[in-house]
């Protein structure tokens, strides 16, 4: 039987458990590798105005993903994502140890732990399994072949959690990004990881005394 939402703890992935952007690394190293690299440069230049506007970023992400992944079958992509996720978790200095330790502490305390990330599901699952967090639940983005079906970013994280029967308030939420303010706002205690002064000030206006800050380093 699952713990109720009040005993649930949610974690972001990139910047909290992993140094860097897992899917972004996959796109740079695999999606746009070799002969596709010049295409990636052109796309970045063309899409730069859209990326600068927060409301347009999901649209830009869909197009970058689709173009970078086209030409590969669903099974080929799944294999590549699984391999990349496992390898990424083994890279020196890539995993943020205090974040992983905090997950393990919550699991040991009997909490229901869910990693809620914009990273693609297959990649994120392989990464979590590879670093010893196979028991942790995952809510992530989804692709079908080269098409991005669900971009689990910002308020979409709340939508996907609700669809899975997880509703606020949850006990604690951990994130390094202000795009996760909806997620942090649903928590009784919100933890902002490795934030600068501007981020803390903005989050404090919304979260008040619920906000905590931590500094976690990789390695």
C-alpha positions in Angstrom: 0.0 0.0 0.0 1.3 3.4 -1.0 1.9 6.1 1.6 -0.5 9.0 1.4 0.6 12.3 -0.3 1.3 13.7 3.2 4.2 11.2 3.5 5.4 11.8 0.0 8.7 13.5 -0.9 9.4 14.7 -4.4 12.8 15.3 -5.9 13.9 17.0 -9.2 16.7 15.1 -11.0 18.9 17.6 -12.9 20.8 19.8 -10.5 19.6 17.9 -7.5 20.8 14.3 -8.1 22.8 14.9 -11.2 25.2 17.7 -12.2 24.0 18.9 -15.6 21.0 18.3 -17.9 20.8 14.5 -18.6 18.7 14.7 -21.7 20.6 17.8 -23.0 23.8 15.8 -22.6 22.2 12.9 -24.5 21.2 15.2 -27.3 24.7 16.8 -27.6 26.6 13.5 -27.4 24.2 11.2 -29.3 21.3 13.1 -30.9 23.4 15.7 -32.7 26.7 13.8 -32.8 28.9 13.6 -35.9 27.3 14.8 -39.1 24.3 16.2 -37.2 26.4 18.7 -35.3 26.2 21.5 -37.9 22.4 21.0 -37.9 22.3 21.5 -34.2 24.2 24.8 -34.4 21.8 26.1 -37.1 18.8 25.0 -35.0 20.1 26.7 -31.9 20.5 30.0 -33.8 17.1 29.8 -35.3 15.4 28.8 -32.0 17.3 31.2 -29.8 14.5 33.8 -29.8 11.9 31.2 -28.8 14.2 29.8 -26.0 14.5 33.4 -24.6 10.7 33.5 -24.0 9.7 31.1 -21.2 6.3 30.3 -22.7 7.9 29.2 -26.0 10.5 26.9 -24.5 8.4 23.7 -24.5 7.7 24.3 -28.2 11.4 24.8 -28.9 12.3 21.7 -26.9 9.8 19.6 -28.9 11.4 20.6 -32.2 15.0 20.2 -31.0 14.2 16.7 -29.8 12.2 15.7 -32.8 14.9 16.8 -35.3 17.8 15.4 -33.3 16.2 12.0 -32.9 14.6 11.6 -36.3 15.8 8.6 -38.3 16.1 6.3 -35.3 13.5 3.6 -34.5 11.7 3.5 -31.2 13.7 0.4 -30.1 17.0 2.0 -31.2 16.3 5.1 -29.2 15.3 3.1 -26.2 18.5 1.2 -26.3 20.6 4.3 -26.7 18.8 6.1 -23.9 19.2 3.1 -21.5 22.9 2.8 -22.3 23.5 6.5 -21.9 21.6 6.8 -18.6 23.6 3.9 -17.1 26.9 5.3 -18.4 26.1 8.9 -17.2 25.6 7.7 -13.6 29.0 6.1 -13.7 30.8 9.3 -14.8 33.2 10.7 -12.2 31.8 13.9 -10.5 28.4 13.6 -12.2 26.3 12.3 -9.3 25.4 14.7 -6.5 26.1 12.5 -3.5 24.2 14.5 -0.8 21.0 14.4 -2.9 21.3 10.6 -3.3 22.0 10.3 0.4 18.9 12.4 1.2 16.7 10.1 -1.0 18.1 7.0 0.8 17.4 8.7 4.2 13.8 9.3 3.2 13.3 5.8 1.9 14.8 4.4 5.2 12.3 6.6 7.1 9.4 5.0 5.2 8.6 7.9 2.9 7.3 7.5 -0.6 9.9 9.1 -2.8 9.1 10.2 -6.3 11.6 11.7 -8.7 9.7 14.2 -10.9 11.8 15.4 -13.8 11.7 17.0 -17.3 14.3 14.3 -18.4 13.1 11.6 -20.7 11.7 8.6 -18.8 13.9 5.7 -20.2 17.1 7.7 -19.7 16.1 8.8 -16.2 15.1 5.3 -15.2 18.4 3.8 -16.3 20.3 6.5 -14.5 18.4 6.0 -11.2 18.7 2.2 -11.5 22.4 2.5 -12.1 23.1 4.6 -9.0 21.1 2.3 -6.7 17.7 4.0 -6.6 15.7 1.3 -8.4 13.0 1.5 -5.7 12.3 5.2 -6.3 9.2 6.1 -8.4 9.6 8.2 -11.5 7.5 10.8 -13.2 9.2 12.0 -16.4 8.9 13.2 -19.9 8.0 10.8 -22.7 8.9 10.4 -26.3 7.5 8.1 -29.0 10.2 7.5 -31.5 11.5 11.0 -32.3 8.4 12.8 -31.1 8.2 14.4 -27.6 4.8 13.4 -26.3 5.0 14.8 -22.8 7.4 17.5 -21.7 7.3 17.2 -17.9 8.3 20.7 -17.1 6.9 23.4 -14.8 3.2 23.1 -14.1 3.1 19.8 -16.2 4.8 18.1 -13.3 1.8 18.9 -11.1 -0.6 17.7 -13.8 1.3 14.3 -14.1 1.5 13.8 -10.4 -2.3 14.5 -10.0 -3.0 12.1 -12.8 -1.1 9.5 -10.9 -3.1 10.1 -7.7 -0.5 12.2 -5.9 -2.0 15.5 -4.8 -0.6 18.3 -2.6 0.4 18.8 0.1 3.4 16.5 0.1 5.8 16.7 2.9 9.0 17.9 1.2 10.0 18.9 -2.3 13.6 19.4 -3.5 14.5 21.3 -6.7 17.2 23.6 -8.0 15.0 25.5 -10.5 12.4 28.2 -10.2 10.5 26.5 -13.0 9.5 24.1 -10.2 7.8 26.7 -8.0 4.5 25.0 -8.6 6.0 21.7 -7.3 7.7 23.5 -4.3 4.5 25.4 -3.6 2.7 22.1 -3.1 5.1 21.0 -0.3 4.9 21.6 3.5 8.6 22.2 3.3 10.4 23.3 0.1 14.1 22.9 -0.4 15.9 24.9 -3.0 19.3 23.4 -4.0 22.4 25.4 -4.9 20.3 28.6 -5.4 21.7 32.1 -5.9 20.4 35.1 -4.0 18.0 36.2 -6.7 16.4 32.7 -6.8 16.1 32.6 -3.0 14.5 36.0 -2.9 11.9 35.1 -5.5 11.1 31.8 -4.0 10.9 33.3 -0.5 8.1 35.7 -1.7 6.0 32.7 -2.7 7.0 30.1 -0.1 7.8 32.2 3.0 9.0 30.3 6.0 8.4 26.9 4.2 11.6 27.5 2.2 14.9 26.0 3.1 18.1 26.2 1.1 21.0 23.8 0.8 24.3 23.6 -1.0 25.1 20.2 -2.5 28.2 19.4 -4.6 28.8 16.5 -7.0 31.3 13.7 -6.3 
